[in-house]
């Protein structure tokens, strides 16, 4: 915990109805907490002073949904985001194999739902030879592997992609194929430093592999940059229960008895992936997909039975853990909410991509958060129209959520979308990533609403709030059309970020 005083900063009203001074003020942070806000505050002896020069100050931003190891690794992966066909992807892989024949190829980002046919392992084998190749889809819910990679990762040989639970279970074994260089403490530190440069003060890590022991180890090796809530999956739940960890508990850095703790590194929720994804056509829907004739499961499918889901929620709730339930299709959202209602568990619906209005109201009644990733609508717009049709009016229904009293918490789902809070906010404000008009603009939000959903429930900077502060070169509540507001949000420049009063990024002298 650190202390400082920021001089001459403009307060930004985070919530509707907040009133802030017209003139810049000083902000005093003492031992990690804001202790005073006002004009010409007295500077305690020896305290660091920062000149804001009229810049705007907001609470630290949060990304409420990150797969941090995958995002850290993505910089070294073959980018397949531009592959518009299997043939294009195969050509890119062949080029990489020819350039580095002795290195495994890990690809990321292809959107096969937009391709006109399914892919095969056989055709990937034909261009890769003995080089292991793993191509991870842009939604992270399936991977296209060649036979060498399937054998190396101890999976049955087949001629189709690896989907959902089987892929999630195999993902941690990638380290045996490519090593851990991409997820070393140094690599994590670079990722965290970059997040700080965008004003991010905290994140919720939903990585599939690792656990509290790994986070404690990297924390003491220099990754103590931002606030981190570490989630667990069912596979890692037993050690969490054995250590008596509850959501919000600081992690002991030796994970034993009386070791030190850091309140910035805490236990997060139990993560449950209850259905699949849009791109993989495994999101569980109330009605069949528009191209259901191609699918084994015309309406998608749940990953767990209702009984299995409820058992996990009961276990987590009894242990003091919140639950973050991934639910993309409307049927999955309804089942998750019914499970929360029956078990009394608390937490969030992650994604809530397609919803019925009645389920939004039930979410509000139960006090369940909607943890949403607005940048996904930029990528999913065209596919949604094609395979969900008129149901698109119920997708990314942020306006319904706010009108009905659901608490929004925004994130990225990095690496599915970039770890960039300004991109997420811009997407929710304009709902378009190109020259087209807003996609279902009736669900667009205002800059203040997206800011409020991005600060982890923190108030407008005031005495008693966290010493997690961000200085901005421009007003984050811009005026103009939604398109103009979104452009200004995407172009936002951060001048400084502090976490618990500690400087983690600055462009200031």
C-alpha positions in Angstrom: 0.0 0.0 0.0 1.3 3.4 -0.9 0.5 7.1 -0.5 0.5 10.1 -2.8 -1.3 13.3 -3.6 -2.6 14.2 -7.1 -2.9 17.9 -7.7 -5.4 19.7 -10.0 -7.4 16.8 -11.4 -11.0 16.9 -12.7 -13.4 14.4 -11.2 -15.5 12.3 -13.5 -19.1 11.5 -12.3 -19.2 7.7 -12.6 -22.9 7.2 -11.9 -26.0 9.0 -12.9 -26.9 11.8 -10.5 -23.3 12.2 -9.2 -22.3 15.8 -8.8 -18.7 16.9 -9.1 -16.9 20.2 -8.7 -16.6 22.3 -11.9 -13.0 23.1 -11.0 -10.1 20.7 -10.6 -9.3 19.3 -7.1 -6.6 17.5 -5.2 -6.9 13.8 -4.4 -5.0 12.4 -1.3 -4.3 8.7 -1.1 -3.0 7.4 2.2 -1.9 3.7 2.6 -3.8 2.7 -0.5 -7.1 4.5 0.2 -8.4 7.9 -0.9 -8.6 9.9 2.3 -9.5 13.4 1.1 -10.7 15.2 -2.1 -10.8 18.9 -2.2 -9.0 22.1 -3.2 -5.5 22.9 -2.0 -5.1 19.9 0.3 -2.2 20.0 2.7 0.6 17.7 1.5 1.9 15.4 4.3 5.7 15.5 4.7 7.6 13.3 2.3 4.5 12.4 0.2 4.9 12.0 -3.5 3.1 14.7 -5.5 1.7 14.3 -9.0 0.7 17.2 -11.1 -2.5 16.3 -13.1 -2.6 19.7 -14.8 -6.4 19.5 -15.3 -6.5 15.9 -16.5 -9.5 13.7 -15.7 -9.4 11.2 -12.8 -11.5 8.0 -12.7 -11.5 4.9 -10.5 -9.2 2.1 -11.8 -10.8 0.0 -14.6 -11.4 -3.7 -14.4 -11.6 -6.5 -16.9 -14.0 -8.9 -15.4 -13.3 -11.8 -17.7 -9.7 -12.7 -18.8 -7.9 -15.9 -19.7 -4.6 -14.4 -18.8 -2.2 -17.2 -19.8 -3.9 -17.5 -23.2 -3.8 -13.8 -23.7 -0.2 -13.7 -22.7 0.6 -16.6 -25.1 -1.3 -15.1 -28.0 1.4 -12.6 -29.0 3.6 -15.6 -30.1 0.8 -17.5 -31.9 0.0 -17.7 -35.6 -2.8 -15.2 -36.1 -5.6 -16.9 -38.1 -8.1 -14.1 -37.6 -8.0 -13.2 -41.2 -8.5 -16.7 -42.6 -11.8 -16.6 -44.5 -11.8 -20.3 -45.5 -10.1 -23.6 -44.6 -7.9 -23.2 -47.6 -6.6 -19.8 -46.4 -5.9 -21.2 -43.0 -4.0 -24.1 -44.4 -1.9 -21.8 -46.6 -0.9 -19.8 -43.6 0.0 -22.9 -41.6 2.0 -24.3 -44.5 3.9 -21.0 -44.7 4.7 -21.1 -41.0 5.8 -24.7 -41.1 8.1 -24.1 -44.0 9.7 -21.1 -42.2 10.1 -22.9 -38.9 9.9 -26.7 -39.5 11.3 -27.7 -36.1 8.9 -25.6 -34.1 5.3 -26.6 -33.1 2.6 -24.3 -34.6 0.0 -22.9 -32.2 -2.6 -20.9 -34.2 -5.3 -18.7 -32.8 -8.4 -16.8 -34.0 -10.0 -18.5 -37.0 -13.8 -18.3 -37.1 -14.9 -21.5 -38.8 -18.6 -20.8 -38.4 -18.3 -18.5 -41.3 -16.6 -21.1 -43.5 -18.6 -23.1 -46.1 -17.5 -26.6 -44.9 -16.2 -28.5 -42.0 -12.5 -29.2 -41.8 -10.6 -32.5 -41.4 -7.4 -33.6 -39.7 -6.4 -35.3 -42.9 -6.1 -32.1 -44.8 -4.1 -30.5 -42.0 -1.8 -33.5 -41.9 -1.1 -33.0 -45.6 0.5 -29.6 -45.2 2.2 -30.1 -41.8 4.0 -33.4 -42.0 5.7 -34.2 -38.6 5.3 -30.7 -37.2 2.7 -30.6 -34.3 0.0 -28.1 -35.2 -2.8 -26.9 -32.9 -5.2 -24.3 -34.3 -7.4 -22.8 -31.6 -10.7 -21.2 -32.7 -11.4 -17.6 -32.0 -13.9 -18.4 -29.3 -11.6 -20.8 -27.6 -14.2 -23.6 -27.7 -12.6 -26.0 -30.2 -9.2 -26.7 -31.8 -8.2 -28.2 -35.1 -5.2 -30.4 -34.5 -3.1 -32.5 -36.8 -2.5 -36.2 -36.0 1.0 -35.6 -34.5 -0.4 -33.0 -32.1 -3.4 -35.3 -31.2 -0.9 -38.1 -30.3 1.4 -35.8 -28.4 -1.4 -34.5 -26.3 -2.7 -38.0 -25.6 -6.0 -37.6 -27.4 -7.7 -40.2 -29.6 -7.0 -39.9 -33.3 -9.9 -38.6 -35.3 -10.7 -36.7 -38.5 -12.6 -33.8 -36.9 -11.9 -30.9 -34.5 -11.7 -31.3 -30.7 -14.6 -29.5 -29.0 -15.8 -28.2 -25.7 -15.0 -30.2 -22.5 -12.5 -32.5 -24.3 -10.6 -29.4 -25.5 -10.7 -27.6 -22.2 -9.2 -30.7 -20.5 -6.4 -30.9 -23.1 -5.5 -27.3 -23.1 -3.2 -27.3 -20.1 -1.2 -30.0 -21.7 -0.1 -27.6 -24.4 2.8 -26.6 -22.1 4.3 -30.1 -22.7 4.3 -29.2 -26.4 5.5 -25.6 -26.5 7.1 -25.2 -23.1 6.3 -22.5 -20.5 8.3 -19.6 -22.0 5.1 -17.8 -23.0 3.7 -17.9 -19.5 6.8 -17.2 -17.4 6.5 -14.5 -14.7 8.4 -12.2 -17.1 5.8 -12.8 -19.8 2.9 -12.3 -17.4 4.6 -9.1 -16.2 4.7 -7.6 -19.7 1.0 -8.4 -20.1 0.1 -6.8 -16.8 2.2 -3.8 -17.5 0.4 -3.3 -20.8 -3.0 -3.6 -19.1 -1.9 -0.9 -16.6 -1.0 1.3 -19.6 -4.7 1.2 -20.6 -5.9 2.2 -17.1 -6.7 -1.4 -15.9 -6.3 -1.7 -12.2 -7.7 -5.2 -11.7 -8.9 -8.3 -13.5 -10.6 -11.7 -12.9 -8.5 -14.5 -14.3 -10.5 -17.4 -15.7 -7.5 -19.3 -17.0 -8.1 -23.1 -17.4 -4.7 -24.2 -16.0 -2.9 -23.4 -12.8 -4.4 -22.3 -9.6 -3.7 -20.5 -6.3 -0.2 -22.0 -6.0 0.9 -20.8 -9.4 -0.5 -17.3 -8.8 1.2 -17.1 -5.4 4.5 -18.1 -7.0 4.3 -15.6 -9.9 3.1 -12.9 -7.5 6.3 -12.9 -5.5 8.3 -13.1 -8.8 7.2 -9.7 -9.9 3.6 -10.0 -11.1 2.2 -8.0 -8.2 1.1 -5.2 -10.6 -2.7 -5.2 -10.6 -5.5 -6.5 -8.4 -6.2 -10.1 -9.4 -9.1 -12.4 -8.5 -8.3 -15.9 -9.4 -11.1 -18.2 -10.4 -11.1 -22.0 -10.2 -12.9 -24.6 -12.2 -14.5 -27.8 -10.9 -11.3 -29.7 -11.6 -9.3 -27.4 -9.2 -12.1 -27.1 -6.6 -10.8 -29.6 -4.1 -7.6 -27.8 -3.2 -9.6 -24.5 -2.9 -12.0 -26.2 -0.5 -9.1 -27.9 1.4 -7.5 -24.5 2.0 -10.8 -23.0 3.1 -10.6 -20.3 0.5 -13.8 -18.1 0.1 -14.4 -15.6 -2.6 -12.6 -12.4 -1.6 -10.1 -14.0 0.7 -6.5 -12.9 0.1 -4.3 -15.7 -1.1 -1.5 -16.7 1.3 1.7 -16.4 -0.7 3.0 -19.7 0.7 -0.5 -21.2 0.7 0.2 -22.6 4.2 -0.8 -21.7 7.7 0.5 -18.3 8.7 2.2 -17.1 5.5 2.0 -13.5 4.3 -1.0 -12.2 2.3 -1.6 -9.4 -0.1 -5.1 -8.0 -0.3 -4.6 -7.3 -4.0 -4.5 -11.0 -4.8 -7.7 -12.7 -3.8 -9.8 -15.8 -4.4 -12.4 -15.3 -7.1 -15.4 -17.5 -8.1 -16.0 -21.0 -9.2 -16.2 -20.9 -13.0 -18.7 -23.3 -14.7 -18.9 -23.6 -18.5 -22.6 -24.6 -18.8 -22.9 -24.5 -22.6 -20.7 -23.8 -25.6 -20.3 -20.9 -28.1 -21.9 -19.3 -31.1 -19.0 -20.0 -33.4 -18.8 -23.7 -32.5 -22.7 -23.9 -32.7 -22.7 -25.4 -29.2 -24.4 -22.5 -27.3 -27.6 -24.0 -25.9 -30.6 -22.4 -27.4 -34.4 -22.6 -27.0 -34.8 -23.0 -30.8 -32.7 -24.6 -33.5 -29.9 -22.8 -35.3 -30.5 -21.4 -38.7 -28.2 -24.0 -40.2 -29.4 -26.8 -37.9 -29.2 -29.3 -40.8 -25.4 -29.3 -40.4 -25.4 -29.9 -36.7 -25.4 -33.0 -34.5 -27.2 -31.0 -31.9 -29.6 -28.6 -33.8 -30.1 -26.3 -30.8 -26.7 -26.7 -29.2 -26.4 -28.5 -26.0 -25.6 -28.1 -22.3 -22.2 -29.2 -21.0 -23.7 -30.4 -17.7 -27.0 -31.8 -16.7 -29.3 -29.7 -14.5 -28.5 -31.9 -11.5 -24.7 -31.6 -12.1 -25.0 -27.8 -12.4 -27.0 -27.5 -9.2 -24.6 -29.8 -7.3 -21.7 -27.6 -8.2 -23.6 -24.4 -7.2 -24.5 -26.0 -3.8 -21.0 -27.0 -3.1 -19.6 -23.6 -4.0 -22.3 -21.7 -2.1 -21.8 -23.8 1.1 -18.0 -23.1 0.9 -18.5 -19.3 0.5 -17.6 -19.2 -3.1 -19.4 -17.1 -5.7 -20.1 -18.8 -9.0 -19.5 -17.5 -12.5 -21.6 -19.5 -14.9 -20.8 -19.3 -18.6 -24.1 -19.2 -20.4 -24.3 -17.9 -24.0 -27.6 -19.4 -25.4 -31.0 -18.4 -24.0 -31.7 -22.0 -22.8 -28.4 -22.0 -20.9 -29.2 -18.7 -19.3 -32.6 -19.9 -18.2 -31.2 -23.1 -16.7 -28.4 -21.2 -14.9 -30.9 -18.8 -13.4 -33.1 -21.7 -12.3 -30.1 -23.3 -10.6 -29.1 -20.1 -8.8 -32.7 -19.7 -7.6 -32.9 -23.3 -6.3 -29.5 -23.4 -4.6 -29.3 -19.8 -3.3 -25.8 -19.4 -4.9 -24.6 -15.9 -5.8 -22.4 -14.6 -8.6 -22.7 -13.9 -12.3 -23.9 -15.1 -15.7 -20.8 -14.8 -17.9 -21.6 -13.6 -21.4 -25.5 -13.8 -21.4 -25.2 -13.3 -25.1 -28.8 -14.2 -26.0 -31.5 -13.7 -23.4 -35.2 -13.6 -23.0 -36.7 -10.6 -21.3 -38.2 -12.6 -18.6 -34.8 -14.1 -17.8 -33.3 -10.6 -17.6 -35.9 -9.8 -15.0 -35.2 -13.0 -13.1 -31.5 -12.1 -13.1 -32.4 -8.8 -11.5 -34.7 -10.4 -8.9 -31.9 -12.9 -7.9 -29.2 -10.2 -7.8 -27.1 -12.1 -10.3 -24.6 -9.9 -12.2 -24.4 -9.9 -16.0 -20.7 -10.2 -16.8 -20.6 -9.1 -20.5 -18.1 -8.6 -23.2 -19.3 -5.9 -25.6 -16.5 -6.3 -28.1 -17.8 -9.7 -29.0 -20.8 -8.1 -30.8 -18.3 -6.6 -33.3 -17.2 -10.1 -34.3 -20.5 -11.9 -33.9 -22.8 -9.5 -35.7 -22.9 -11.1 -39.1 -22.9 -14.7 -37.9 -25.6 -14.0 -35.4 -27.9 -12.6 -38.1 -27.3 -15.6 -40.3 -27.8 -18.4 -37.7 -30.0 -16.8 -35.1 -32.0 -14.5 -37.3 -34.6 -12.4 -35.6 -33.3 -13.6 -32.3 -30.5 -11.1 -32.8 -32.7 -8.5 -31.2 -32.2 -10.3 -27.9 -28.4 -10.5 -28.2 -26.1 -8.3 -26.1 -29.3 -6.8 -24.6 -27.5 -4.3 -22.4 -30.4 -1.8 -22.3 -32.8 -4.4 -21.1 -30.4 -5.3 -18.4 -30.0 -1.8 -17.1 -33.7 -1.0 -17.3 -34.6 -4.1 -15.3 -32.0 -3.5 -12.6 -29.3 -6.0 -13.5 -25.8 -5.0 -12.5 -23.4 -5.0 -15.5 -19.7 -5.9 -15.2 -17.7 -5.5 -18.4 -14.7 -7.4 -19.6 -13.0 -8.7 -22.7 -12.8 -12.5 -22.6 -9.2 -12.0 -23.8 -7.9 -13.5 -26.0 -11.3 -13.9 -27.7 -11.3 -10.1 -27.8 -8.3 -7.8 -26.9 -7.8 -6.9 -23.2 -8.8 -3.3 -23.9 -11.5 -1.7 -21.7 -11.8 1.3 -24.1 -12.7 -1.0 -27.0 -15.3 -2.7 -24.9 -16.8 0.6 -23.8 -16.8 1.9 -27.4 -18.5 -1.3 -28.7 -21.3 -0.9 -26.1 -21.8 2.8 -27.0 -21.9 2.5 -30.8 -22.5 -1.2 -31.4 -20.7 -1.1 -34.7 -17.0 -1.7 -35.6 -17.3 -0.5 -39.2 -19.1 2.0 -41.4 -22.5 0.3 -40.8 -25.1 1.7 -38.5 -25.4 0.5 -34.9 -26.5 -3.1 -34.6 -29.7 -3.0 -32.6 -28.9 0.4 -31.4 -31.9 0.2 -29.0 -29.5 -1.6 -26.6 -26.7 0.9 -26.9 -25.4 2.5 -23.6 -24.1 5.9 -22.8 -20.4 6.7 -22.0 -21.4 7.1 -18.3 -23.2 3.8 -18.2 -20.2 1.9 -19.7 -17.8 3.6 -17.4 -20.0 2.7 -14.4 -19.9 -1.0 -15.6 -16.1 -0.9 -15.9 -14.9 0.2 -12.4 -15.8 -2.8 -10.2 -18.6 -1.0 -8.4 -16.4 1.8 -7.3 -17.9 5.3 -6.8 -16.9 8.6 -8.2 -13.5 9.2 -6.6 -14.1 10.3 -3.0 -12.8 9.8 0.5 -13.1 6.1 1.4 -12.8 4.8 -2.2 -9.9 2.6 -3.3 -6.6 4.2 -4.1 -6.9 2.7 -7.6 -6.9 5.8 -9.8 -6.4 6.6 -13.5 -5.5 9.9 -15.0 -6.8 10.5 -18.6 -5.8 13.0 -21.2 -9.4 13.5 -22.3 -12.9 13.5 -20.8 -14.2 9.9 -20.8 -17.8 11.2 -21.1 -17.6 12.7 -24.5 -20.4 14.4 -26.3 -21.6 14.0 -29.9 -23.1 11.1 -31.8 -22.7 7.6 -30.6 -20.2 7.0 -33.4 -18.2 10.1 -32.3 -18.3 9.0 -28.7 -17.1 5.5 -29.5 -14.2 6.9 -31.6 -13.1 9.2 -28.7 -13.3 6.2 -26.3 -11.2 4.0 -28.6 -8.6 6.8 -28.9 -8.4 7.5 -25.1 -4.9 8.1 -23.8 -4.0 7.2 -20.2 -1.5 9.4 -18.4 -1.1 7.4 -15.2 -2.4 4.4 -13.3 -2.2 3.7 -9.6 -3.2 0.6 -7.7 -3.6 0.9 -4.0 -1.7 4.2 -4.3 1.2 2.5 -6.1 2.2 3.8 -9.5 2.0 1.1 -12.1 2.1 3.2 -15.2 2.7 6.9 -16.1 3.6 9.1 -19.0 4.1 12.1 -16.6 7.5 13.5 -15.7 
